[in-house]
C-alpha cells in the first residue's frame, strides 16, 4: 500500500503517515533497522519514486506488538 497523504490516516490500520514513516524508515530510534518492510518504485534515471509498504509485514508487526492483549 502507499503511504497516506500528510495529515490523513491509513484506512487499513488507522495509523498516521508520521507513525508509518517511523516504522518503515531507518532511524536512530529503531537502530537503523526498520521493523516494517517497504520498497521504493522508481523509474530509471529518476531520483524520486513511490514508497510502498508491505501490508503483511505491517500487520505482523502490529500483531506482535499486541502481545497478550485480547
PQR file of N, CA, C, O and H, with PARSE charges and radii, in Angstrom:
ATOM      1  N   UNK A   1       0.838  -1.179   0.000 -0.4000 1.5000
ATOM      2  CA  UNK A   1       0.000   0.000   0.000 -0.0000 2.0000
ATOM      3  C   UNK A   1       0.880   1.238   0.000  0.5500 1.7000
ATOM      4  O   UNK A   1       2.039   1.189   0.411 -0.5500 1.4000
ATOM      5  N   UNK A   2       0.324   2.338  -0.460 -0.4000 1.5000
ATOM      6  CA  UNK A   2       1.047   3.613  -0.447 -0.0000 2.0000
ATOM      7  C   UNK A   2       0.888   4.289   0.909  0.5500 1.7000
ATOM      8  O   UNK A   2      -0.051   4.007   1.653 -0.5500 1.4000
ATOM      9  H   UNK A   2      -0.618   2.377  -0.794  0.4000 1.0000
ATOM     10  N   UNK A   3       1.811   5.173   1.212 -0.4000 1.5000
ATOM     11  CA  UNK A   3       1.677   5.998   2.410 -0.0000 2.0000
ATOM     12  C   UNK A   3       0.481   6.925   2.236  0.5500 1.7000
ATOM     13  O   UNK A   3       0.242   7.425   1.136 -0.5500 1.4000
ATOM     14  H   UNK A   3       2.574   5.402   0.607  0.4000 1.0000
ATOM     15  N   UNK A   4      -0.280   7.163   3.314 -0.4000 1.5000
ATOM     16  CA  UNK A   4      -1.381   8.128   3.190 -0.0000 2.0000
ATOM     17  C   UNK A   4      -0.839   9.545   3.052  0.5500 1.7000
ATOM     18  O   UNK A   4       0.313   9.815   3.394 -0.5500 1.4000
ATOM     19  H   UNK A   4      -0.086   6.757   4.207  0.4000 1.0000
ATOM     20  N   UNK A   5      -1.664  10.432   2.556 -0.4000 1.5000
ATOM     21  CA  UNK A   5      -1.259  11.833   2.450 -0.0000 2.0000
ATOM     22  C   UNK A   5      -0.993  12.403   3.835  0.5500 1.7000
ATOM     23  O   UNK A   5      -1.483  11.886   4.839 -0.5500 1.4000
ATOM     24  H   UNK A   5      -2.600  10.213   2.278  0.4000 1.0000
ATOM     25  N   UNK A   6      -0.221  13.457   3.874 -0.4000 1.5000
ATOM     26  CA  UNK A   6       0.113  14.104   5.139 -0.0000 2.0000
ATOM     27  C   UNK A   6      -1.159  14.557   5.857  0.5500 1.7000
ATOM     28  O   UNK A   6      -2.034  15.181   5.258 -0.5500 1.4000
ATOM     29  H   UNK A   6       0.177  13.877   3.059  0.4000 1.0000
ATOM     30  N   UNK A   7      -1.246  14.235   7.145 -0.4000 1.5000
ATOM     31  CA  UNK A   7      -2.402  14.622   7.944 -0.0000 2.0000
ATOM     32  C   UNK A   7      -3.563  13.639   7.890  0.5500 1.7000
ATOM     33  O   UNK A   7      -4.565  13.822   8.582 -0.5500 1.4000
ATOM     34  H   UNK A   7      -0.534  13.728   7.632  0.4000 1.0000
ATOM     35  N   UNK A   8      -3.434  12.591   7.068 -0.4000 1.5000
ATOM     36  CA  UNK A   8      -4.504  11.606   6.965 -0.0000 2.0000
ATOM     37  C   UNK A   8      -4.050  10.276   7.546  0.5500 1.7000
ATOM     38  O   UNK A   8      -2.853  10.015   7.668 -0.5500 1.4000
ATOM     39  H   UNK A   8      -2.620  12.442   6.506  0.4000 1.0000
ATOM     40  N   UNK A   9      -5.019   9.437   7.905 -0.4000 1.5000
ATOM     41  CA  UNK A   9      -4.730   8.130   8.469 -0.0000 2.0000
ATOM     42  C   UNK A   9      -4.853   7.054   7.392  0.5500 1.7000
ATOM     43  O   UNK A   9      -5.595   7.204   6.421 -0.5500 1.4000
ATOM     44  H   UNK A   9      -5.992   9.648   7.806  0.4000 1.0000
ATOM     45  N   UNK A  10      -4.118   5.980   7.588 -0.4000 1.5000
ATOM     46  CA  UNK A  10      -4.194   4.825   6.699 -0.0000 2.0000
ATOM     47  C   UNK A  10      -5.536   4.130   6.925  0.5500 1.7000
ATOM     48  O   UNK A  10      -5.898   3.888   8.077 -0.5500 1.4000
ATOM     49  H   UNK A  10      -3.516   5.858   8.377  0.4000 1.0000
ATOM     50  N   UNK A  11      -6.283   3.802   5.877 -0.4000 1.5000
ATOM     51  CA  UNK A  11      -7.610   3.196   6.064 -0.0000 2.0000
ATOM     52  C   UNK A  11      -7.559   1.774   6.626  0.5500 1.7000
ATOM     53  O   UNK A  11      -8.545   1.317   7.204 -0.5500 1.4000
ATOM     54  H   UNK A  11      -5.989   3.998   4.942  0.4000 1.0000
ATOM     55  N   UNK A  12      -6.442   1.065   6.474 -0.4000 1.5000
ATOM     56  CA  UNK A  12      -6.355  -0.318   6.960 -0.0000 2.0000
ATOM     57  C   UNK A  12      -6.065  -0.368   8.456  0.5500 1.7000
ATOM     58  O   UNK A  12      -6.725  -1.102   9.192 -0.5500 1.4000
ATOM     59  H   UNK A  12      -5.641   1.436   6.005  0.4000 1.0000
ATOM     60  N   UNK A  13      -5.082   0.407   8.909 -0.4000 1.5000
ATOM     61  CA  UNK A  13      -4.640   0.335  10.302 -0.0000 2.0000
ATOM     62  C   UNK A  13      -5.049   1.540  11.141  0.5500 1.7000
ATOM     63  O   UNK A  13      -5.093   1.453  12.368 -0.5500 1.4000
ATOM     64  H   UNK A  13      -4.546   1.003   8.311  0.4000 1.0000
ATOM     65  N   UNK A  14      -5.347   2.653  10.495 -0.4000 1.5000
ATOM     66  CA  UNK A  14      -5.668   3.870  11.229 -0.0000 2.0000
ATOM     67  C   UNK A  14      -4.441   4.651  11.662  0.5500 1.7000
ATOM     68  O   UNK A  14      -4.562   5.659  12.359 -0.5500 1.4000
ATOM     69  H   UNK A  14      -5.311   2.723   9.499  0.4000 1.0000
ATOM     70  N   UNK A  15      -3.252   4.196  11.255 -0.4000 1.5000
ATOM     71  CA  UNK A  15      -2.014   4.889  11.623 -0.0000 2.0000
ATOM     72  C   UNK A  15      -1.782   6.085  10.708  0.5500 1.7000
ATOM     73  O   UNK A  15      -2.115   6.047   9.523 -0.5500 1.4000
ATOM     74  H   UNK A  15      -3.153   3.378  10.689  0.4000 1.0000
ATOM     75  N   UNK A  16      -1.215   7.135  11.265 -0.4000 1.5000
ATOM     76  CA  UNK A  16      -0.906   8.345  10.506 -0.0000 2.0000
ATOM     77  C   UNK A  16       0.399   8.177   9.738  0.5500 1.7000
ATOM     78  O   UNK A  16       1.195   7.283  10.027 -0.5500 1.4000
ATOM     79  H   UNK A  16      -0.945   7.166  12.228  0.4000 1.0000
ATOM     80  N   UNK A  17       0.604   9.043   8.763 -0.4000 1.5000
ATOM     81  CA  UNK A  17       1.793   8.995   7.912 -0.0000 2.0000
ATOM     82  C   UNK A  17       3.078   9.062   8.738  0.5500 1.7000
ATOM     83  O   UNK A  17       4.019   8.320   8.456 -0.5500 1.4000
ATOM     84  H   UNK A  17      -0.043   9.769   8.529  0.4000 1.0000
ATOM     85  N   UNK A  18       3.142   9.927   9.743 -0.4000 1.5000
ATOM     86  CA  UNK A  18       4.362  10.076  10.536 -0.0000 2.0000
ATOM     87  C   UNK A  18       4.676   8.800  11.316  0.5500 1.7000
ATOM     88  O   UNK A  18       5.842   8.428  11.445 -0.5500 1.4000
ATOM     89  H   UNK A  18       2.378  10.530   9.972  0.4000 1.0000
ATOM     90  N   UNK A  19       3.660   8.133  11.831 -0.4000 1.5000
ATOM     91  CA  UNK A  19       3.867   6.882  12.549 -0.0000 2.0000
ATOM     92  C   UNK A  19       4.358   5.800  11.603  0.5500 1.7000
ATOM     93  O   UNK A  19       5.267   5.042  11.942 -0.5500 1.4000
ATOM     94  H   UNK A  19       2.712   8.435  11.727  0.4000 1.0000
ATOM     95  N   UNK A  20       3.763   5.722  10.419 -0.4000 1.5000
ATOM     96  CA  UNK A  20       4.205   4.744   9.425 -0.0000 2.0000
ATOM     97  C   UNK A  20       5.639   5.022   8.997  0.5500 1.7000
ATOM     98  O   UNK A  20       6.419   4.086   8.818 -0.5500 1.4000
ATOM     99  H   UNK A  20       3.025   6.337  10.143  0.4000 1.0000
ATOM    100  N   UNK A  21       6.002   6.292   8.831 -0.4000 1.5000
ATOM    101  CA  UNK A  21       7.386   6.634   8.481 -0.0000 2.0000
ATOM    102  C   UNK A  21       8.357   6.157   9.548  0.5500 1.7000
ATOM    103  O   UNK A  21       9.444   5.680   9.222 -0.5500 1.4000
ATOM    104  H   UNK A  21       5.368   7.052   8.977  0.4000 1.0000
ATOM    105  N   UNK A  22       7.983   6.276  10.824 -0.4000 1.5000
ATOM    106  CA  UNK A  22       8.830   5.793  11.913 -0.0000 2.0000
ATOM    107  C   UNK A  22       9.042   4.289  11.832  0.5500 1.7000
ATOM    108  O   UNK A  22      10.085   3.786  12.251 -0.5500 1.4000
ATOM    109  H   UNK A  22       7.099   6.662  11.089  0.4000 1.0000
ATOM    110  N   UNK A  23       8.060   3.565  11.296 -0.4000 1.5000
ATOM    111  CA  UNK A  23       8.146   2.109  11.215 -0.0000 2.0000
ATOM    112  C   UNK A  23       8.884   1.613   9.966  0.5500 1.7000
ATOM    113  O   UNK A  23       9.446   0.518   9.977 -0.5500 1.4000
ATOM    114  H   UNK A  23       7.213   3.973  10.956  0.4000 1.0000
ATOM    115  N   UNK A  24       8.886   2.406   8.893 -0.4000 1.5000
ATOM    116  CA  UNK A  24       9.454   1.909   7.636 -0.0000 2.0000
ATOM    117  C   UNK A  24      10.809   2.512   7.269  0.5500 1.7000
ATOM    118  O   UNK A  24      11.517   1.956   6.429 -0.5500 1.4000
ATOM    119  H   UNK A  24       8.429   3.296   8.883  0.4000 1.0000
ATOM    120  N   UNK A  25      11.180   3.625   7.874 -0.4000 1.5000
ATOM    121  CA  UNK A  25      12.442   4.284   7.533 -0.0000 2.0000
ATOM    122  C   UNK A  25      13.506   3.991   8.589  0.5500 1.7000
ATOM    123  O   UNK A  25      13.199   3.978   9.781 -0.5500 1.4000
ATOM    124  H   UNK A  25      10.605   4.076   8.556  0.4000 1.0000
ATOM    125  N   UNK A  26      14.747   3.756   8.173 -0.4000 1.5000
ATOM    126  CA  UNK A  26      15.817   3.516   9.149 -0.0000 2.0000
ATOM    127  C   UNK A  26      16.157   4.795   9.912  0.5500 1.7000
ATOM    128  O   UNK A  26      16.570   5.794   9.324 -0.5500 1.4000
ATOM    129  H   UNK A  26      14.997   3.767   7.204  0.4000 1.0000
ATOM    130  N   UNK A  27      15.977   4.745  11.223 -0.4000 1.5000
ATOM    131  CA  UNK A  27      16.285   5.891  12.085 -0.0000 2.0000
ATOM    132  C   UNK A  27      17.053   5.414  13.311  0.5500 1.7000
ATOM    133  O   UNK A  27      17.154   4.213  13.562 -0.5500 1.4000
ATOM    134  H   UNK A  27      15.642   3.933  11.701  0.4000 1.0000
ATOM    135  N   UNK A  28      17.589   6.356  14.065 -0.4000 1.5000
ATOM    136  CA  UNK A  28      18.294   6.002  15.300 -0.0000 2.0000
ATOM    137  C   UNK A  28      17.341   5.346  16.295  0.5500 1.7000
ATOM    138  O   UNK A  28      17.757   4.490  17.075 -0.5500 1.4000
ATOM    139  H   UNK A  28      17.507   7.332  13.861  0.4000 1.0000
ATOM    140  N   UNK A  29      16.065   5.740  16.275 -0.4000 1.5000
ATOM    141  CA  UNK A  29      15.074   5.192  17.208 -0.0000 2.0000
ATOM    142  C   UNK A  29      14.864   3.689  17.003  0.5500 1.7000
ATOM    143  O   UNK A  29      14.576   2.971  17.961 -0.5500 1.4000
ATOM    144  H   UNK A  29      15.728   6.436  15.641  0.4000 1.0000
ATOM    145  N   UNK A  30      15.005   3.207  15.764 -0.4000 1.5000
ATOM    146  CA  UNK A  30      14.824   1.774  15.523 -0.0000 2.0000
ATOM    147  C   UNK A  30      16.154   1.073  15.210  0.5500 1.7000
ATOM    148  O   UNK A  30      16.170  -0.012  14.628 -0.5500 1.4000
ATOM    149  H   UNK A  30      15.238   3.790  14.986  0.4000 1.0000
ATOM    150  N   UNK A  31      17.252   1.699  15.599 -0.4000 1.5000
ATOM    151  CA  UNK A  31      18.566   1.099  15.386 -0.0000 2.0000
ATOM    152  C   UNK A  31      18.933   0.978  13.916  0.5500 1.7000
ATOM    153  O   UNK A  31      19.727   0.115  13.540 -0.5500 1.4000
ATOM    154  H   UNK A  31      17.239   2.580  16.071  0.4000 1.0000
ATOM    155  N   UNK A  32      18.360   1.836  13.087 -0.4000 1.5000
ATOM    156  CA  UNK A  32      18.579   1.843  11.645 -0.0000 2.0000
ATOM    157  C   UNK A  32      18.182   0.514  10.989  0.5500 1.7000
ATOM    158  O   UNK A  32      18.682   0.155   9.922 -0.5500 1.4000
ATOM    159  H   UNK A  32      17.716   2.536  13.393  0.4000 1.0000
ATOM    160  N   UNK A  33      17.261  -0.211  11.662 -0.4000 1.5000
ATOM    161  CA  UNK A  33      16.691  -1.446  11.115 -0.0000 2.0000
ATOM    162  C   UNK A  33      15.175  -1.351  11.246  0.5500 1.7000
ATOM    163  O   UNK A  33      14.628  -1.736  12.279 -0.5500 1.4000
ATOM    164  H   UNK A  33      16.854   0.080  12.528  0.4000 1.0000
ATOM    165  N   UNK A  34      14.489  -0.851  10.232 -0.4000 1.5000
ATOM    166  CA  UNK A  34      13.045  -0.659  10.324 -0.0000 2.0000
ATOM    167  C   UNK A  34      12.318  -1.987  10.552  0.5500 1.7000
ATOM    168  O   UNK A  34      12.642  -2.985   9.909 -0.5500 1.4000
ATOM    169  H   UNK A  34      14.934  -0.539   9.393  0.4000 1.0000
ATOM    170  N   UNK A  35      11.333  -2.006  11.466 -0.4000 1.5000
ATOM    171  CA  UNK A  35      10.607  -3.242  11.753 -0.0000 2.0000
ATOM    172  C   UNK A  35       9.596  -3.634  10.677  0.5500 1.7000
ATOM    173  O   UNK A  35       9.129  -4.773  10.653 -0.5500 1.4000
ATOM    174  H   UNK A  35      11.070  -1.194  11.988  0.4000 1.0000
ATOM    175  N   UNK A  36       9.255  -2.703   9.789 -0.4000 1.5000
ATOM    176  CA  UNK A  36       8.268  -2.977   8.735 -0.0000 2.0000
ATOM    177  C   UNK A  36       8.956  -2.795   7.375  0.5500 1.7000
ATOM    178  O   UNK A  36       9.675  -1.821   7.152 -0.5500 1.4000
ATOM    179  H   UNK A  36       9.634  -1.778   9.808  0.4000 1.0000
ATOM    180  N   UNK A  37       8.722  -3.743   6.484 -0.4000 1.5000
ATOM    181  CA  UNK A  37       9.364  -3.733   5.166 -0.0000 2.0000
ATOM    182  C   UNK A  37       8.659  -2.779   4.214  0.5500 1.7000
ATOM    183  O   UNK A  37       7.432  -2.688   4.201 -0.5500 1.4000
ATOM    184  H   UNK A  37       8.138  -4.535   6.665  0.4000 1.0000
ATOM    185  N   UNK A  38       9.446  -2.075   3.424 -0.4000 1.5000
ATOM    186  CA  UNK A  38       8.897  -1.191   2.389 -0.0000 2.0000
ATOM    187  C   UNK A  38       9.871  -1.138   1.226  0.5500 1.7000
ATOM    188  O   UNK A  38      11.045  -1.481   1.369 -0.5500 1.4000
ATOM    189  H   UNK A  38      10.443  -2.149   3.435  0.4000 1.0000
ATOM    190  N   UNK A  39       9.375  -0.706   0.076 -0.4000 1.5000
ATOM    191  CA  UNK A  39      10.217  -0.557  -1.100 -0.0000 2.0000
ATOM    192  C   UNK A  39       9.887   0.770  -1.779  0.5500 1.7000
ATOM    193  O   UNK A  39       8.821   1.344  -1.560 -0.5500 1.4000
ATOM    194  H   UNK A  39       8.422  -0.428  -0.039  0.4000 1.0000
ATOM    195  N   UNK A  40      10.819   1.246  -2.605 -0.4000 1.5000
ATOM    196  CA  UNK A  40      10.584   2.455  -3.393 -0.0000 2.0000
ATOM    197  C   UNK A  40      10.605   2.049  -4.860  0.5500 1.7000
ATOM    198  O   UNK A  40      11.575   1.463  -5.340 -0.5500 1.4000
ATOM    199  H   UNK A  40      11.685   0.780  -2.782  0.4000 1.0000
ATOM    200  N   UNK A  41       9.527   2.365  -5.566 -0.4000 1.5000
ATOM    201  CA  UNK A  41       9.471   2.126  -7.004 -0.0000 2.0000
ATOM    202  C   UNK A  41       9.899   3.399  -7.711  0.5500 1.7000
ATOM    203  O   UNK A  41       9.294   4.456  -7.533 -0.5500 1.4000
ATOM    204  H   UNK A  41       8.738   2.841  -5.177  0.4000 1.0000
ATOM    205  N   UNK A  42      10.959   3.288  -8.521 -0.4000 1.5000
ATOM    206  CA  UNK A  42      11.455   4.446  -9.269 -0.0000 2.0000
ATOM    207  C   UNK A  42      11.607   4.063 -10.729  0.5500 1.7000
ATOM    208  O   UNK A  42      11.938   2.924 -11.060 -0.5500 1.4000
ATOM    209  H   UNK A  42      11.451   2.429  -8.665  0.4000 1.0000
ATOM    210  N   UNK A  43      11.363   5.021 -11.582 -0.4000 1.5000
ATOM    211  CA  UNK A  43      11.665   4.831 -12.993 -0.0000 2.0000
ATOM    212  C   UNK A  43      13.165   5.047 -13.169  0.5500 1.7000
ATOM    213  O   UNK A  43      13.761   5.839 -12.440 -0.5500 1.4000
ATOM    214  H   UNK A  43      11.094   5.946 -11.313  0.4000 1.0000
ATOM    215  N   UNK A  44      13.772   4.364 -14.110 -0.4000 1.5000
ATOM    216  CA  UNK A  44      15.222   4.528 -14.324 -0.0000 2.0000
ATOM    217  C   UNK A  44      15.600   5.996 -14.553  0.5500 1.7000
ATOM    218  O   UNK A  44      14.958   6.709 -15.325 -0.5500 1.4000
ATOM    219  H   UNK A  44      13.288   3.720 -14.702  0.4000 1.0000
ATOM    220  N   UNK A  45      16.648   6.420 -13.866 -0.4000 1.5000
ATOM    221  CA  UNK A  45      17.140   7.783 -14.017 -0.0000 2.0000
ATOM    222  C   UNK A  45      16.434   8.803 -13.142  0.5500 1.7000
ATOM    223  O   UNK A  45      16.827   9.970 -13.128 -0.5500 1.4000
ATOM    224  H   UNK A  45      17.169   5.841 -13.239  0.4000 1.0000
ATOM    225  N   UNK A  46      15.412   8.399 -12.418 -0.4000 1.5000
ATOM    226  CA  UNK A  46      14.680   9.331 -11.554 -0.0000 2.0000
ATOM    227  C   UNK A  46      15.228   9.277 -10.135  0.5500 1.7000
ATOM    228  O   UNK A  46      15.711   8.235  -9.692 -0.5500 1.4000
ATOM    229  H   UNK A  46      15.093   7.452 -12.430  0.4000 1.0000
ATOM    230  N   UNK A  47      15.154  10.399  -9.424 -0.4000 1.5000
ATOM    231  CA  UNK A  47      15.618  10.424  -8.039 -0.0000 2.0000
ATOM    232  C   UNK A  47      14.478  10.188  -7.053  0.5500 1.7000
ATOM    233  O   UNK A  47      14.711   9.789  -5.912 -0.5500 1.4000
ATOM    234  H   UNK A  47      14.762  11.246  -9.784  0.4000 1.0000
ATOM    235  N   UNK A  48      13.248  10.434  -7.495 -0.4000 1.5000
ATOM    236  CA  UNK A  48      12.098  10.225  -6.618 -0.0000 2.0000
ATOM    237  C   UNK A  48      11.254   9.075  -7.138  0.5500 1.7000
ATOM    238  O   UNK A  48      11.306   8.711  -8.313 -0.5500 1.4000
ATOM    239  H   UNK A  48      13.059  10.758  -8.422  0.4000 1.0000
ATOM    240  N   UNK A  49      10.478   8.519  -6.227 -0.4000 1.5000
ATOM    241  CA  UNK A  49       9.625   7.408  -6.620 -0.0000 2.0000
ATOM    242  C   UNK A  49       8.434   7.304  -5.686  0.5500 1.7000
ATOM    243  O   UNK A  49       8.102   8.259  -4.983 -0.5500 1.4000
ATOM    244  H   UNK A  49      10.435   8.814  -5.272  0.4000 1.0000
ATOM    245  N   UNK A  50       7.805   6.167  -5.678 -0.4000 1.5000
ATOM    246  CA  UNK A  50       6.636   5.898  -4.858 -0.0000 2.0000
ATOM    247  C   UNK A  50       7.007   4.849  -3.821  0.5500 1.7000
ATOM    248  O   UNK A  50       7.429   3.751  -4.184 -0.5500 1.4000
ATOM    249  H   UNK A  50       8.075   5.391  -6.249  0.4000 1.0000
ATOM    250  N   UNK A  51       6.857   5.168  -2.519 -0.4000 1.5000
ATOM    251  CA  UNK A  51       7.177   4.207  -1.471 -0.0000 2.0000
ATOM    252  C   UNK A  51       5.947   3.356  -1.184  0.5500 1.7000
ATOM    253  O   UNK A  51       4.849   3.867  -0.963 -0.5500 1.4000
ATOM    254  H   UNK A  51       6.515   6.060  -2.225  0.4000 1.0000
ATOM    255  N   UNK A  52       6.160   2.056  -1.194 -0.4000 1.5000
ATOM    256  CA  UNK A  52       5.094   1.106  -0.915 -0.0000 2.0000
ATOM    257  C   UNK A  52       5.424   0.326   0.357  0.5500 1.7000
ATOM    258  O   UNK A  52       6.566  -0.086   0.562 -0.5500 1.4000
ATOM    259  H   UNK A  52       7.051   1.640  -1.374  0.4000 1.0000
ATOM    260  N   UNK A  53       4.424   0.130   1.201 -0.4000 1.5000
ATOM    261  CA  UNK A  53       4.585  -0.599   2.456 -0.0000 2.0000
ATOM    262  C   UNK A  53       4.073  -2.014   2.266  0.5500 1.7000
ATOM    263  O   UNK A  53       3.004  -2.222   1.693 -0.5500 1.4000
ATOM    264  H   UNK A  53       3.497   0.465   1.034  0.4000 1.0000
ATOM    265  N   UNK A  54       4.836  -2.989   2.746 -0.4000 1.5000
ATOM    266  CA  UNK A  54       4.419  -4.390   2.724 -0.0000 2.0000
ATOM    267  C   UNK A  54       3.362  -4.567   3.818  0.5500 1.7000
ATOM    268  O   UNK A  54       3.682  -4.549   5.007 -0.5500 1.4000
ATOM    269  H   UNK A  54       5.705  -2.820   3.212  0.4000 1.0000
ATOM    270  N   UNK A  55       2.103  -4.738   3.409 -0.4000 1.5000
ATOM    271  CA  UNK A  55       0.986  -4.797   4.353 -0.0000 2.0000
ATOM    272  C   UNK A  55       1.125  -5.989   5.287  0.5500 1.7000
ATOM    273  O   UNK A  55       0.848  -5.869   6.480 -0.5500 1.4000
ATOM    274  H   UNK A  55       1.842  -4.752   2.444  0.4000 1.0000
ATOM    275  N   UNK A  56       1.548  -7.134   4.772 -0.4000 1.5000
ATOM    276  CA  UNK A  56       1.685  -8.312   5.632 -0.0000 2.0000
ATOM    277  C   UNK A  56       2.751  -8.074   6.703  0.5500 1.7000
ATOM    278  O   UNK A  56       2.589  -8.512   7.842 -0.5500 1.4000
ATOM    279  H   UNK A  56       1.773  -7.232   3.802  0.4000 1.0000
ATOM    280  N   UNK A  57       3.834  -7.388   6.349 -0.4000 1.5000
ATOM    281  CA  UNK A  57       4.872  -7.053   7.313 -0.0000 2.0000
ATOM    282  C   UNK A  57       4.342  -6.081   8.370  0.5500 1.7000
ATOM    283  O   UNK A  57       4.645  -6.224   9.555 -0.5500 1.4000
ATOM    284  H   UNK A  57       3.965  -7.032   5.424  0.4000 1.0000
ATOM    285  N   UNK A  58       3.562  -5.107   7.947 -0.4000 1.5000
ATOM    286  CA  UNK A  58       2.976  -4.137   8.872 -0.0000 2.0000
ATOM    287  C   UNK A  58       2.008  -4.809   9.838  0.5500 1.7000
ATOM    288  O   UNK A  58       2.064  -4.567  11.044 -0.5500 1.4000
ATOM    289  H   UNK A  58       3.316  -4.991   6.985  0.4000 1.0000
ATOM    290  N   UNK A  59       1.125  -5.646   9.317 -0.4000 1.5000
ATOM    291  CA  UNK A  59       0.146  -6.322  10.170 -0.0000 2.0000
ATOM    292  C   UNK A  59       0.822  -7.305  11.119  0.5500 1.7000
ATOM    293  O   UNK A  59       0.399  -7.436  12.268 -0.5500 1.4000
ATOM    294  H   UNK A  59       1.079  -5.842   8.337  0.4000 1.0000
ATOM    295  N   UNK A  60       1.866  -8.002  10.661 -0.4000 1.5000
ATOM    296  CA  UNK A  60       2.612  -8.912  11.540 -0.0000 2.0000
ATOM    297  C   UNK A  60       3.268  -8.133  12.675  0.5500 1.7000
ATOM    298  O   UNK A  60       3.262  -8.579  13.823 -0.5500 1.4000
ATOM    299  H   UNK A  60       2.210  -7.896   9.728  0.4000 1.0000
ATOM    300  N   UNK A  61       3.833  -6.971  12.357 -0.4000 1.5000
ATOM    301  CA  UNK A  61       4.450  -6.144  13.401 -0.0000 2.0000
ATOM    302  C   UNK A  61       3.401  -5.696  14.414  0.5500 1.7000
ATOM    303  O   UNK A  61       3.640  -5.760  15.620 -0.5500 1.4000
ATOM    304  H   UNK A  61       3.838  -6.609  11.425  0.4000 1.0000
ATOM    305  N   UNK A  62       2.254  -5.247  13.941 -0.4000 1.5000
ATOM    306  CA  UNK A  62       1.203  -4.774  14.848 -0.0000 2.0000
ATOM    307  C   UNK A  62       0.661  -5.902  15.718  0.5500 1.7000
ATOM    308  O   UNK A  62       0.410  -5.701  16.907 -0.5500 1.4000
ATOM    309  H   UNK A  62       2.059  -5.195  12.962  0.4000 1.0000
ATOM    310  N   UNK A  63       0.478  -7.085  15.138 -0.4000 1.5000
ATOM    311  CA  UNK A  63       0.017  -8.231  15.933 -0.0000 2.0000
ATOM    312  C   UNK A  63       1.060  -8.620  16.977  0.5500 1.7000
ATOM    313  O   UNK A  63       0.706  -9.010  18.090 -0.5500 1.4000
ATOM    314  H   UNK A  63       0.682  -7.248  14.172  0.4000 1.0000
ATOM    315  N   UNK A  64       2.329  -8.517  16.630 -0.4000 1.5000
ATOM    316  CA  UNK A  64       3.393  -8.805  17.575 -0.0000 2.0000
ATOM    317  C   UNK A  64       3.433  -7.812  18.721  0.5500 1.7000
ATOM    318  O   UNK A  64       3.788  -8.168  19.845 -0.5500 1.4000
ATOM    319  H   UNK A  64       2.616  -8.200  15.726  0.4000 1.0000
ATOM    320  N   UNK A  65       3.066  -6.557  18.440 -0.4000 1.5000
ATOM    321  CA  UNK A  65       3.046  -5.528  19.485 -0.0000 2.0000
ATOM    322  C   UNK A  65       1.873  -5.720  20.437  0.5500 1.7000
ATOM    323  O   UNK A  65       1.931  -5.294  21.591 -0.5500 1.4000
ATOM    324  H   UNK A  65       2.777  -6.267  17.527  0.4000 1.0000
ATOM    325  N   UNK A  66       0.807  -6.361  19.958 -0.4000 1.5000
ATOM    326  CA  UNK A  66      -0.371  -6.562  20.789 -0.0000 2.0000
ATOM    327  C   UNK A  66      -0.069  -7.506  21.946  0.5500 1.7000
ATOM    328  O   UNK A  66      -0.672  -7.389  23.014 -0.5500 1.4000
ATOM    329  H   UNK A  66       0.760  -6.707  19.020  0.4000 1.0000
ATOM    330  N   UNK A  67       0.864  -8.446  21.744 -0.4000 1.5000
ATOM    331  CA  UNK A  67       1.261  -9.364  22.799 -0.0000 2.0000
ATOM    332  C   UNK A  67       0.093 -10.142  23.359  0.5500 1.7000
ATOM    333  O   UNK A  67      -0.566 -10.889  22.636 -0.5500 1.4000
ATOM    334  H   UNK A  67       1.353  -8.541  20.877  0.4000 1.0000
ATOM    335  N   UNK A  68      -0.169  -9.971  24.641 -0.4000 1.5000
ATOM    336  CA  UNK A  68      -1.244 -10.705  25.303 -0.0000 2.0000
ATOM    337  C   UNK A  68      -2.576 -10.001  25.311  0.5500 1.7000
ATOM    338  O   UNK A  68      -3.496 -10.443  25.999 -0.5500 1.4000
ATOM    339  H   UNK A  68       0.366  -9.363  25.229  0.4000 1.0000
ATOM    340  N   UNK A  69      -2.711  -8.914  24.565 -0.4000 1.5000
ATOM    341  CA  UNK A  69      -3.969  -8.175  24.526 -0.0000 2.0000
ATOM    342  C   UNK A  69      -5.003  -8.995  23.771  0.5500 1.7000
ATOM    343  O   UNK A  69      -4.731  -9.517  22.690 -0.5500 1.4000
ATOM    344  H   UNK A  69      -1.963  -8.555  24.006  0.4000 1.0000
ATOM    345  N   UNK A  70      -6.185  -9.101  24.350 -0.4000 1.5000
ATOM    346  CA  UNK A  70      -7.265  -9.885  23.705 -0.0000 2.0000
ATOM    347  C   UNK A  70      -8.312  -8.989  23.139  0.5500 1.7000
ATOM    348  O   UNK A  70      -9.289  -9.467  22.563 -0.5500 1.4000
ATOM    349  H   UNK A  70      -6.406  -8.677  25.228  0.4000 1.0000
TER
END
